[in-house]
Amino acid sequence: MRLVATLIASMFITGSALAQTAIRFALDWRFEGPATPYFVALDRGYYKAEGLDVTIDPGSGSVEGINRVASGTYQLGFADINSLAKYRDVKANTSVQAIMMVYDMPAFAITTLKKSGISTPKDLEGKTLGAPAPDGAYAQWPIFVKANDIDATKVRIENVGFPVREPMLVQGKVDAITGFSFSSYFSLKANGVSDEDIVVMLMGDYGVNLYGNAIIVNPEFAQKNPKAVQGFLRATIKGIQETLRSPETAIDALMKVNKIANRDNELARLKMALRDNYVTPAVEKNGLGAIDMKRLSDSIDQIGLTFNFTNKPTAEEIFTAQFLPPIEERQVK
């Protein structure tokens, strides 16, 4: 009888494991502080409790994830919603949608050093800007130019790789760089630059009225697995809530997958992202993951000031809230 019971239990466990829905999730960047909530959800079993077998992979830019998800190689990803609007302008492209806003305030920034003499957007004229081609912040450069009346012909753009972006700024090979605020700031510190010598201009403070990165989904997967998509968002929100409750504890989940990272730096980077990007007055009011459709529509219009839409998508085509849990489960705690 004991043997039969063991066999039945073994069959049950195996069946449960097989029932797990596999999800590959593409991050926008490396395993750094701002990605902590996903690893909290993974480490504490929140995804598993939703019947999901989640694999998280790093990325090389906040635009790359769109193509990864569109191809179906990844079921879900984390990418720039503004670049998604441009992607959806091509009718032949896969109808990828954003399903949960994460960076209610985008981290897009121009970062420089005090010695450059750049303290306002207009000061970029006559300077060299280092910008990786697939960078989500650089994608907003035309809007930043128009909003601040910059003569773009007077700014030399240097296409630089992500790994050399901050070192080139330190070496004086470029005068300023585009990037996410929390990435560039702490990368410069890692290159020996002191806090007081770093100048960060958040594009959101200079007329770029956009949303930031969101969780996106492959439409075919969403259609066939709506409960899995709902479960992924529910677990991710729990991960964010736990991270907000205790960043000092949450960062341990990230350190397990990035053992060579500097814990203090990644914790500081995480806190910066939580303060500036994750939690805004709108998020405190409407809960994590939500979006103001008028604001999104207006942001698409702003993108259209510098991007020649031929089939401009609507806010409803870009974002759907149908997979989000109710607001009471999405409150900032």
ROLORO-52760 format. One record per residue (C-alpha): x, y, z; residue in one letter; residue number from 1. Coordinates in nm, 3 decimals. Layout:
! ROLORO-52760
[site [X,Y,Z],'a',NUM]
...
//
This chain:
! ROLORO-52760
[site [0.000,0.000,0.000],'m',1]
[site [0.285,0.235,0.090],'r',2]
[site [0.444,0.170,-0.253],'l',3]
[site [0.115,0.240,-0.431],'v',4]
[site [0.068,0.561,-0.234],'a',5]
[site [0.423,0.670,-0.324],'t',6]
[site [0.361,0.600,-0.691],'l',7]
[site [0.035,0.796,-0.686],'i',8]
[site [0.204,1.088,-0.514],'a',9]
[site [0.485,1.075,-0.767],'s',10]
[site [0.236,1.076,-1.054],'m',11]
[site [0.056,1.376,-0.897],'f',12]
[site [0.380,1.574,-0.860],'i',13]
[site [0.484,1.490,-1.216],'t',14]
[site [0.141,1.589,-1.346],'g',15]
[site [0.159,1.920,-1.161],'s',16]
[site [0.501,1.992,-1.307],'a',17]
[site [0.375,1.914,-1.656],'l',18]
[site [0.077,2.144,-1.600],'a',19]
[site [0.306,2.444,-1.555],'q',20]
[site [0.278,2.684,-1.849],'t',21]
[site [0.623,2.776,-1.978],'a',22]
[site [0.686,3.150,-2.025],'i',23]
[site [1.004,3.310,-2.152],'r',24]
[site [1.022,3.671,-2.037],'f',25]
[site [1.261,3.913,-2.207],'a',26]
[site [1.399,4.196,-1.997],'l',27]
[site [1.511,4.521,-2.154],'d',28]
[site [1.854,4.515,-1.997],'w',29]
[site [2.088,4.326,-1.769],'r',30]
[site [2.008,4.176,-1.428],'f',31]
[site [2.032,4.504,-1.239],'e',32]
[site [1.848,4.669,-0.950],'g',33]
[site [1.535,4.788,-1.135],'p',34]
[site [1.461,4.429,-1.247],'a',35]
[site [1.444,4.307,-0.886],'t',36]
[site [1.063,4.265,-0.864],'p',37]
[site [1.063,3.993,-1.133],'y',38]
[site [1.325,3.794,-0.945],'f',39]
[site [1.137,3.841,-0.619],'v',40]
[site [0.831,3.688,-0.788],'a',41]
[site [1.047,3.406,-0.922],'l',42]
[site [1.244,3.343,-0.602],'d',43]
[site [0.941,3.346,-0.372],'r',44]
[site [0.736,3.118,-0.593],'g',45]
[site [0.471,3.371,-0.701],'y',46]
[site [0.492,3.265,-1.066],'y',47]
[site [0.492,2.897,-0.976],'k',48]
[site [0.182,2.948,-0.759],'a',49]
[site [0.006,3.079,-1.073],'e',50]
[site [0.095,2.760,-1.262],'g',51]
[site [0.381,2.921,-1.453],'l',52]
[site [0.732,2.803,-1.531],'d',53]
[site [0.900,3.139,-1.595],'v',54]
[site [1.244,3.193,-1.744],'t',55]
[site [1.384,3.548,-1.736],'i',56]
[site [1.648,3.650,-1.988],'d',57]
[site [1.848,3.975,-2.006],'p',58]
[site [1.818,4.215,-2.299],'g',59]
[site [2.034,4.467,-2.479],'s',60]
[site [1.799,4.766,-2.499],'g',61]
[site [1.441,4.869,-2.434],'s',62]
[site [1.344,4.833,-2.803],'v',63]
[site [1.481,4.484,-2.864],'e',64]
[site [1.210,4.313,-2.658],'g',65]
[site [0.940,4.411,-2.907],'i',66]
[site [1.089,4.198,-3.184],'n',67]
[site [1.159,3.915,-2.942],'r',68]
[site [0.794,3.902,-2.836],'v',69]
[site [0.659,3.964,-3.186],'a',70]
[site [0.851,3.664,-3.319],'s',71]
[site [0.700,3.438,-3.054],'g',72]
[site [1.042,3.339,-2.923],'t',73]
[site [0.938,3.514,-2.602],'y',74]
[site [0.579,3.511,-2.483],'q',75]
[site [0.617,3.828,-2.276],'l',76]
[site [0.872,4.106,-2.250],'g',77]
[site [0.960,4.441,-2.101],'f',78]
[site [0.995,4.719,-2.356],'a',79]
[site [0.947,5.087,-2.436],'d',80]
[site [0.580,5.158,-2.509],'i',81]
[site [0.669,5.453,-2.733],'n',82]
[site [0.881,5.234,-2.956],'s',83]
[site [0.588,4.990,-2.960],'l',84]
[site [0.367,5.269,-3.101],'a',85]
[site [0.616,5.318,-3.385],'k',86]
[site [0.636,4.942,-3.441],'y',87]
[site [0.258,4.914,-3.464],'r',88]
[site [0.252,5.188,-3.730],'d',89]
[site [0.345,4.913,-3.978],'v',90]
[site [0.022,4.722,-4.033],'k',91]
[site [0.207,4.404,-4.136],'a',92]
[site [0.376,4.383,-3.795],'n',93]
[site [0.250,4.149,-3.525],'t',94]
[site [-0.017,4.313,-3.309],'s',95]
[site [0.193,4.312,-2.992],'v',96]
[site [0.023,4.499,-2.706],'q',97]
[site [0.132,4.646,-2.375],'a',98]
[site [-0.065,4.493,-2.090],'i',99]
[site [0.087,4.649,-1.778],'m',100]
[site [0.261,4.983,-1.732],'m',101]
[site [0.569,4.957,-1.511],'v',102]
[site [0.761,5.283,-1.558],'y',103]
[site [0.478,5.532,-1.520],'d',104]
[site [0.748,5.799,-1.553],'m',105]
[site [1.009,5.705,-1.814],'p',106]
[site [1.377,5.686,-1.718],'a',107]
[site [1.483,5.854,-2.045],'f',108]
[site [1.765,6.095,-1.972],'a',109]
[site [2.053,6.297,-2.107],'i',110]
[site [2.348,6.249,-1.874],'t',111]
[site [2.667,6.451,-1.871],'t',112]
[site [2.947,6.568,-1.643],'l',113]
[site [2.982,6.911,-1.485],'k',114]
[site [3.308,6.972,-1.671],'k',115]
[site [3.117,6.962,-2.003],'s',116]
[site [2.940,7.288,-1.921],'g',117]
[site [2.604,7.136,-2.013],'i',118]
[site [2.330,7.224,-1.765],'s',119]
[site [2.032,7.288,-1.996],'t',120]
[site [1.911,7.116,-2.314],'p',121]
[site [2.021,7.411,-2.533],'k',122]
[site [2.377,7.366,-2.405],'d',123]
[site [2.397,7.048,-2.613],'l',124]
[site [2.440,7.260,-2.925],'e',125]
[site [2.799,7.242,-3.042],'g',126]
[site [2.855,6.922,-2.843],'k',127]
[site [2.884,6.550,-2.921],'t',128]
[site [2.608,6.320,-2.794],'l',129]
[site [2.688,5.952,-2.749],'g',130]
[site [2.377,5.745,-2.826],'a',131]
[site [2.340,5.369,-2.884],'p',132]
[site [2.112,5.317,-3.185],'a',133]
[site [1.874,5.072,-3.005],'p',134]
[site [1.852,5.285,-2.690],'d',135]
[site [1.498,5.369,-2.578],'g',136]
[site [1.608,5.713,-2.456],'a',137]
[site [1.773,5.796,-2.788],'y',138]
[site [1.447,5.702,-2.961],'a',139]
[site [1.292,6.008,-2.791],'q',140]
[site [1.571,6.245,-2.900],'w',141]
[site [1.363,6.409,-3.178],'p',142]
[site [1.087,6.491,-2.927],'i',143]
[site [1.341,6.628,-2.679],'f',144]
[site [1.490,6.843,-2.957],'v',145]
[site [1.154,6.986,-3.058],'k',146]
[site [1.032,7.042,-2.701],'a',147]
[site [1.345,7.239,-2.614],'n',148]
[site [1.402,7.425,-2.940],'d',149]
[site [1.743,7.262,-2.994],'i',150]
[site [1.910,7.310,-3.332],'d',151]
[site [1.979,6.941,-3.399],'a',152]
[site [2.218,7.028,-3.683],'t',153]
[site [2.451,7.167,-3.417],'k',154]
[site [2.460,6.843,-3.218],'v',155]
[site [2.691,6.568,-3.342],'r',156]
[site [2.548,6.221,-3.278],'i',157]
[site [2.803,5.948,-3.210],'e',158]
[site [2.661,5.595,-3.239],'n',159]
[site [2.821,5.418,-2.943],'v',160]
[site [2.781,5.071,-2.798],'g',161]
[site [2.614,5.024,-2.460],'f',162]
[site [2.928,4.885,-2.292],'p',163]
[site [3.144,5.186,-2.388],'v',164]
[site [2.882,5.460,-2.347],'r',165]
[site [2.973,5.575,-1.995],'e',166]
[site [3.350,5.514,-2.032],'p',167]
[site [3.351,5.735,-2.344],'m',168]
[site [3.182,6.012,-2.146],'l',169]
[site [3.438,5.980,-1.868],'v',170]
[site [3.722,5.986,-2.123],'q',171]
[site [3.582,6.299,-2.287],'g',172]
[site [3.524,6.128,-2.622],'k',173]
[site [3.161,6.244,-2.605],'v',174]
[site [3.013,6.536,-2.410],'d',175]
[site [2.684,6.375,-2.308],'a',176]
[site [2.500,6.045,-2.348],'i',177]
[site [2.144,5.919,-2.380],'t',178]
[site [2.025,5.638,-2.157],'g',179]
[site [1.811,5.541,-1.863],'f',180]
[site [1.885,5.765,-1.565],'s',181]
[site [1.948,5.483,-1.319],'f',182]
[site [2.172,5.298,-1.566],'s',183]
[site [2.397,5.586,-1.666],'s',184]
[site [2.420,5.736,-1.317],'y',185]
[site [2.547,5.424,-1.146],'f',186]
[site [2.762,5.316,-1.439],'s',187]
[site [2.940,5.650,-1.414],'l',188]
[site [2.989,5.598,-1.041],'k',189]
[site [3.134,5.255,-1.118],'a',190]
[site [3.377,5.435,-1.351],'n',191]
[site [3.501,5.650,-1.065],'g',192]
[site [3.287,5.961,-1.113],'v',193]
[site [3.165,6.130,-0.794],'s',194]
[site [2.796,6.208,-0.736],'d',195]
[site [2.848,6.585,-0.747],'e',196]
[site [3.010,6.565,-1.092],'d',197]
[site [2.713,6.387,-1.257],'i',198]
[site [2.441,6.591,-1.429],'v',199]
[site [2.118,6.409,-1.518],'v',200]
[site [1.845,6.574,-1.724],'m',201]
[site [1.532,6.359,-1.714],'l',202]
[site [1.353,6.406,-2.044],'m',203]
[site [1.023,6.399,-1.856],'g',204]
[site [1.124,6.722,-1.685],'d',205]
[site [1.192,6.885,-2.022],'y',206]
[site [0.875,6.844,-2.224],'g',207]
[site [0.888,6.474,-2.315],'v',208]
[site [0.545,6.374,-2.181],'n',209]
[site [0.557,6.002,-2.242],'l',210]
[site [0.509,5.675,-2.058],'y',211]
[site [0.808,5.444,-2.014],'g',212]
[site [0.858,5.070,-2.023],'n',213]
[site [0.568,4.829,-2.003],'a',214]
[site [0.511,4.454,-2.005],'i',215]
[site [0.413,4.343,-2.355],'i',216]
[site [0.263,4.018,-2.479],'v',217]
[site [0.259,3.810,-2.795],'n',218]
[site [-0.104,3.824,-2.921],'p',219]
[site [-0.126,3.458,-3.020],'e',220]
[site [-0.003,3.347,-2.679],'f',221]
[site [-0.243,3.587,-2.504],'a',222]
[site [-0.538,3.455,-2.703],'q',223]
[site [-0.458,3.092,-2.624],'k',224]
[site [-0.342,3.144,-2.264],'n',225]
[site [-0.531,3.435,-2.108],'p',226]
[site [-0.519,3.288,-1.757],'k',227]
[site [-0.143,3.242,-1.780],'a',228]
[site [-0.103,3.608,-1.882],'v',229]
[site [-0.328,3.717,-1.595],'q',230]
[site [-0.129,3.501,-1.356],'g',231]
[site [0.201,3.648,-1.474],'f',232]
[site [0.080,4.001,-1.408],'l',233]
[site [-0.068,3.908,-1.072],'r',234]
[site [0.260,3.749,-0.961],'a',235]
[site [0.467,4.038,-1.095],'t',236]
[site [0.256,4.291,-0.906],'i',237]
[site [0.314,4.091,-0.587],'k',238]
[site [0.685,4.107,-0.664],'g',239]
[site [0.668,4.485,-0.701],'i',240]
[site [0.467,4.524,-0.381],'q',241]
[site [0.716,4.312,-0.185],'e',242]
[site [1.005,4.509,-0.334],'t',243]
[site [0.843,4.837,-0.231],'l',244]
[site [0.782,4.701,0.118],'r',245]
[site [1.148,4.616,0.173],'s',246]
[site [1.399,4.695,-0.103],'p',247]
[site [1.684,4.592,0.130],'e',248]
[site [1.543,4.239,0.151],'t',249]
[site [1.417,4.219,-0.207],'a',250]
[site [1.758,4.292,-0.357],'i',251]
[site [1.876,3.950,-0.231],'d',252]
[site [1.666,3.785,-0.505],'a',253]
[site [1.857,3.982,-0.769],'l',254]
[site [2.195,3.904,-0.615],'m',255]
[site [2.122,3.532,-0.650],'k',256]
[site [2.120,3.569,-1.029],'v',257]
[site [2.392,3.834,-1.051],'n',258]
[site [2.651,3.727,-0.798],'k',259]
[site [2.923,3.960,-0.930],'i',260]
[site [2.711,4.276,-0.891],'a',261]
[site [2.783,4.531,-0.621],'n',262]
[site [2.495,4.492,-0.377],'r',263]
[site [2.506,4.850,-0.249],'d',264]
[site [2.507,4.993,-0.603],'n',265]
[site [2.220,4.773,-0.720],'e',266]
[site [2.015,4.855,-0.409],'l',267]
[site [2.070,5.227,-0.470],'a',268]
[site [1.981,5.183,-0.837],'r',269]
[site [1.664,4.996,-0.738],'l',270]
[site [1.559,5.266,-0.492],'k',271]
[site [1.614,5.534,-0.757],'m',272]
[site [1.391,5.346,-1.003],'a',273]
[site [1.119,5.284,-0.744],'l',274]
[site [1.117,5.653,-0.651],'r',275]
[site [1.138,5.807,-0.998],'d',276]
[site [0.975,5.553,-1.228],'n',277]
[site [0.767,5.288,-1.054],'y',278]
[site [0.570,5.498,-0.807],'v',279]
[site [0.420,5.832,-0.912],'t',280]
[site [0.112,6.018,-0.784],'p',281]
[site [-0.088,5.852,-1.065],'a',282]
[site [0.024,5.506,-0.952],'v',283]
[site [-0.060,5.584,-0.590],'e',284]
[site [-0.408,5.682,-0.703],'k',285]
[site [-0.484,5.423,-0.973],'n',286]
[site [-0.272,5.128,-0.866],'g',287]
[site [0.024,4.951,-1.022],'l',288]
[site [0.005,4.870,-1.393],'g',289]
[site [-0.277,5.104,-1.490],'a',290]
[site [-0.268,5.367,-1.762],'i',291]
[site [-0.455,5.686,-1.844],'d',292]
[site [-0.575,5.628,-2.200],'m',293]
[site [-0.596,5.999,-2.275],'k',294]
[site [-0.239,6.048,-2.159],'r',295]
[site [-0.133,5.756,-2.378],'l',296]
[site [-0.324,5.900,-2.674],'s',297]
[site [-0.161,6.239,-2.619],'d',298]
[site [0.181,6.075,-2.598],'s',299]
[site [0.123,5.902,-2.933],'i',300]
[site [0.037,6.243,-3.075],'d',301]
[site [0.364,6.380,-2.935],'q',302]
[site [0.558,6.096,-3.097],'i',303]
[site [0.386,6.200,-3.421],'g',304]
[site [0.546,6.545,-3.398],'l',305]
[site [0.879,6.391,-3.493],'t',306]
[site [0.786,6.049,-3.637],'f',307]
[site [0.604,6.023,-3.967],'n',308]
[site [0.315,5.788,-3.884],'f',309]
[site [0.143,5.638,-4.185],'t',310]
[site [-0.105,5.424,-3.987],'n',311]
[site [-0.092,5.589,-3.644],'k',312]
[site [-0.215,5.337,-3.386],'p',313]
[site [-0.476,5.426,-3.128],'t',314]
[site [-0.418,5.405,-2.756],'a',315]
[site [-0.653,5.104,-2.749],'e',316]
[site [-0.438,4.922,-3.005],'e',317]
[site [-0.125,4.984,-2.799],'i',318]
[site [-0.253,4.902,-2.451],'f',319]
[site [-0.517,4.678,-2.296],'t',320]
[site [-0.602,4.648,-1.927],'a',321]
[site [-0.797,4.324,-1.974],'q',322]
[site [-0.531,4.106,-1.806],'f',323]
[site [-0.476,4.327,-1.501],'l',324]
[site [-0.614,4.216,-1.163],'p',325]
[site [-0.867,4.445,-0.989],'p',326]
[site [-0.738,4.771,-0.843],'i',327]
[site [-0.760,4.645,-0.483],'e',328]
[site [-0.490,4.390,-0.570],'e',329]
[site [-0.271,4.653,-0.740],'r',330]
[site [-0.240,4.909,-0.464],'q',331]
[site [0.098,5.046,-0.364],'v',332]
[site [0.171,4.892,-0.025],'k',333]
//
